[in-house]
């Protein structure tokens, strides 16, 4: 298990997922909780790149979308970039990123905790 990311760092998150079905579209959703309290939610197209800022000086996220359409049976590597802002809260922030296909079926989920 890697060390928890810290404030002021650029972090690359890479995860591999096996696709049991072809993905032609869908959505990803990212939610953040601070001390167990929801503070942010963002959704976007799973087949498109995205960049968005986080609230409370937490930082920024770069999402690399899937190259759709994918084929069934392939293993896909998901890469996200995260800049953890120097003003990020001192309490741990839990992030969950869920990936759903064109039918709304979840095909991958990623969870990380960031602390300062």
N, C-alpha and C positions, 0 to 999 in steps of 0.2 A: 504494500500500500504506500503510495507516495505521500510525502509531507504535505500538510495543509498549506494552500497558498496564503501569502501575507499581503498586507496593504502596500501600495506603491509598486507592485510587480505586474509585469505582463505575463500572462499565463496562457499556454496553449493546451487545450483539452482535446485529447484524441481518444475515440472509442470505436471499436469495430462491432458491427451488428450483422447477423446473418438474416437475409431477407427470404422468408418462406413464400412470398408472393411478389409479383411485379408491383412496383410503386409508380403510378403515373401522376400523382398529385397528393395533396393532403396538407396538414398543418403541423407546426411545432408550437408548443407552449412552454414558456419559461415562467416559473413562479419563485419568488424570494420570500423568505420569512426571516425576521429579525427577532431573536428571543421568542420564537414560536408565534409571532404576530405577522400575518401577511402584510407585506409592504409594496409588492410590485407583481404585475403579471403582464406578459407580452405574448402575443400570438403572431405567427407569420406563416407564409407559404413554405412548406417543407422542400420544395424544389427551387427555391430562390435564395440568393444571398441576402443577408440583412445586417444592419448596423443600428444599434440603439444605445442611448444613454440610460444609466440607472439612476434612481432617485437618491437623495440624501448624500450626494458626493461619492456614491459607492463605486462608480467607474463606468466602463463602457463594454459592450459585447459585440463581437463580430461573429456571425453565423455563416458557415459555408453550406449552402443548400445541396441536396442530393442532385445528381445529374440525371434527371428524369427524361424518359422512362427508364426504370431499372428493370432487371430481369429476375425472375424467381430463382432462388438458390444461390444468388451471389452474396458475397460478404462485402459490406460497404463500410468505409471508414468515415466517421463523422469527425470534423475538426471545427472547434470553436475557439475563438480568441477572447481573452478577458483582460482588461486593464482594471486593476483594483485600485481605486482612487485613494489618495493619501488622506482624504476626509471621510473615508468609510468608517462606519460606526465601530466601536471597540468590541462590541458583542459579536459572537459568531453569526454569520449569515448563511442560511441553508438555501441552496438553489436546486430546483428540480426542473429538468428539461424532458418533456415527453414528445414523442414523434408519432403521429397518426397518419395512416395512408388515406387514399381517396375515399375509402368506405368508412372512415372514422375509427378504424381498428388500430390500436397502439402496437407499433412494431419495435419500439426501443424506448428506454427511459434511462436518464443519467442523473445522478445526484452528487453534489459536492458541498462541502462546508468551507467557508472562508473565514479566517479569524485574524485579528491584528495582534 
